[in-house]
Amino acid sequence: MLRLIRSFRWAIHGIGYACRTQLNMKIHLLAAALVMAVGLLLQMPPIELAVLSITIFMVLAAEMFNTALEAAVDLVTPEFNLLAKIAKDVAAGAVLLTALNALLVAYLLIWPRLWDLMR
Ligand SMILES: Nc1ncnc2c1ncn2[C@@H]1O[C@H](COP(=O)(O)OP(=O)(O)OP(=O)(O)O)[C@@H](O)[C@H]1O
């Protein structure tokens, strides 16, 4: 039990580190809070809020994997290395894909409701 609580603590340290040090993480969190607030204000059904939530957490998790990979690569290869570049670029590409997916989901679920309100 104590081991479980300790591993939660390290995990929370990891989340805290990413939130404190990564500008992109701060931007993702701000966007996530905005999107969820709009979803709640628009009284979206629970299933759509769940889709927004899954989408948001995918972006946050991808950003954290990216941060972890950057740290691991820097630990192994502080100097220029083509494989380091590939690893970092591919990880950054994965974050970009999740962010594009988030934009698509927001467009499909939120935009039609906002459009209805504006008309
Ligand atoms: N050791 C390296 N060898 C080769 N290219 C690297 C190396 N480190 C970084 N790069 C290149 O620079 C880019 C930026 O790397 P960096 O580690 O600065 O991450 P970042 O995208 O600036 O993230 P953050 O701002 O969150 O640290 C990488 O995507 C990669 O193309």
The ligand as an SDF file (V2000), in Angstrom:
LIG
                    3D

 31 33  0  0  0  0  0  0  0  0999 V2000
   20.9910   16.0490  -29.3630 N   0  0  0  0  0  0  0  0  0  0  0  0
   20.3830   16.4570  -30.4910 C   0  0  0  0  0  0  0  0  0  0  0  0
   20.8300   16.0560  -31.6930 N   0  0  0  0  0  0  0  0  0  0  0  0
   20.2230   16.4670  -32.8300 C   0  0  0  0  0  0  0  0  0  0  0  0
   19.1750   17.2870  -32.8930 N   0  0  0  0  0  0  0  0  0  0  0  0
   18.6480   17.7140  -31.7260 C   0  0  0  0  0  0  0  0  0  0  0  0
   19.2190   17.3430  -30.4670 C   0  0  0  0  0  0  0  0  0  0  0  0
   18.5110   17.9280  -29.4830 N   0  0  0  0  0  0  0  0  0  0  0  0
   17.5430   18.6140  -30.1060 C   0  0  0  0  0  0  0  0  0  0  0  0
   17.6070   18.5020  -31.4370 N   0  0  0  0  0  0  0  0  0  0  0  0
   16.7020   19.1160  -32.4310 C   0  0  0  0  0  0  0  0  0  0  0  0
   16.1440   20.2950  -31.8820 O   0  0  0  0  0  0  0  0  0  0  0  0
   14.7260   20.1580  -31.7650 C   0  0  0  0  0  0  0  0  0  0  0  0
   14.2810   20.8170  -30.4690 C   0  0  0  0  0  0  0  0  0  0  0  0
   14.8120   20.0590  -29.4060 O   0  0  0  0  0  0  0  0  0  0  0  0
   14.6300   20.4670  -27.8860 P   0  0  0  0  0  0  0  0  0  0  0  0
   15.2340   19.4110  -27.0520 O   0  0  0  0  0  0  0  0  0  0  0  0
   15.1210   21.8550  -27.6880 O   0  0  0  0  0  0  0  0  0  0  0  0
   13.0820   20.3760  -27.7180 O   0  0  0  0  0  0  0  0  0  0  0  0
   11.9680   21.5140  -27.8360 P   0  0  0  0  0  0  0  0  0  0  0  0
   11.0910   21.0970  -28.9720 O   0  0  0  0  0  0  0  0  0  0  0  0
   12.6080   22.8520  -27.8870 O   0  0  0  0  0  0  0  0  0  0  0  0
   11.2080   21.2400  -26.5300 O   0  0  0  0  0  0  0  0  0  0  0  0
   11.2170   22.0450  -25.1860 P   0  0  0  0  0  0  0  0  0  0  0  0
   11.1060   23.5000  -25.5320 O   0  0  0  0  0  0  0  0  0  0  0  0
   10.0010   21.5070  -24.5510 O   0  0  0  0  0  0  0  0  0  0  0  0
   12.4800   21.6660  -24.4930 O   0  0  0  0  0  0  0  0  0  0  0  0
   14.4600   18.6550  -31.8360 C   0  0  0  0  0  0  0  0  0  0  0  0
   13.1540   18.3670  -32.3200 O   0  0  0  0  0  0  0  0  0  0  0  0
   15.5350   18.1960  -32.7750 C   0  0  0  0  0  0  0  0  0  0  0  0
   15.1750   18.4070  -34.1380 O   0  0  0  0  0  0  0  0  0  0  0  0
  1  2  1  0
  2  3  1  0
  2  7  2  0
  3  4  2  0
  4  5  1  0
  5  6  2  0
  6  7  1  0
  6 10  1  0
  7  8  1  0
  8  9  2  0
  9 10  1  0
 10 11  1  0
 11 12  1  0
 11 30  1  0
 12 13  1  0
 13 14  1  0
 13 28  1  0
 14 15  1  0
 15 16  1  0
 16 17  2  0
 16 18  1  0
 16 19  1  0
 19 20  1  0
 20 21  2  0
 20 22  1  0
 20 23  1  0
 23 24  1  0
 24 25  2  0
 24 26  1  0
 24 27  1  0
 28 29  1  0
 28 30  1  0
 30 31  1  0
M  END
$$$$
